[in-house]
Amino acid sequence: MTEGEQRGPRGSDPAAAVARAFREERAAVLATLIRQAADFQLAEDAVQDAFADAITAWQREGIPANPGAWITVAARRRAIDRLRRDRSLADRAERLAGLARLGAGEDTGTDGESMIADDRLRLIFTCCHPALGVAARVALTLRVVGGLATGEIARAFLVSEPTMGKRIVRAKRKIAAAHIPYRVPGDDELPGRLHGVLRVIYLIFNEGYAAAAGDQLVRAGLCQEAIRLGELLCELMPGEPEVWGLQALMLLHDARRGARVDAQGAYVALEGQDRSLWDEARIGQGLRALGRALRLRRPGEYQLQAAITALHVQPGGTETAGWAQVAELYGALAELSPSPVVEVNRATAVGFAYGPEAGLRLLGPLLATPVLQRYQPLHAAHAELLRRAGRPADAIDAYRRAIALSGNSVERAELERRLRALTAD
């Protein structure tokens, strides 16, 4: 018997074992099979077949001691079967030879473990290649690396399943047609390409943490998937501080997820959240990840954002002194990575630390920028600072503007509540 064929105890739950193997092994098996078969769709179909086979086989024969090895062997056999049936491929013989090498044990042992890690990195960088549009990168990463079903991704981003399916298919075809290389970028390319990968993971997390539209403020599944992708990247690239910075940022935000809405699903602002609902273990993980990033002594935007979030979760983080530190860090972030998002957040922090008029002075140039006229967070921040400055008439106009631009019903309901409180006075 091979390692993958040895059987574990029959009393274990095969369905649970298959589900666990899917979560833990799928990306690695798929990445290795793509390298050998040079075909995204073939590899994905074969891996899916292998997991379907596992449900029946493990029920009948018991759970293998090494589920990943079992799935790899089964997926290779399924890929070979599919290639043998498809005689239209000009390079069929070459692909079959590659799969035969995998079957001969090419990817076993210590070097094999390193190769599998490289395969997973190749898969992530291929899915996040800059030749693909950002929406396609997000969808393909969730589908291929994350293992989410097309319907799950479609529901998360509020599009139809056929639309999302076409988006994913187009991305795979573009990879094939443009001959996008299945590799990790060289040292000279890595900083720019890594930033794109981190951005895709952060976009996935952001859509989960603060959904742009729909009737839920938080989509926990997307948050968890982004964090899982971040864990994988930390495992594969432990020497990159921004990888740890992003992971810290996501963990520290996610620790407050359970307190962001009340029992009725209504929005709860940071200063009003019940700290007993915060996940202290998650906070500890986030702070350790941030510490690891900082020890590498190469500052970056995700590390700065994580440091800001770390201040928010500390006792006293919502007091004036805490907001002053937050404002200072946003100033540093604005120098390192300037953007309207950073400036709106900096103005808000300055408003809490030094008074609303100070924050309003920073918002002035942004409000006069035509491209930001439909940027909802700008108008929401403007309304809140006007309210705190004792300018209710102006605040009412700003709240109405923010409400009109809100796609998320939880967020919109909170703005409407604040507007009602002003108009009732």
Order of alpha helices (4+ residues) and beta strands (2+ residues): alpha-alpha-alpha-alpha-alpha-alpha-alpha-alpha-alpha-alpha-alpha-alpha-alpha-alpha-alpha-alpha-alpha-alpha-alpha
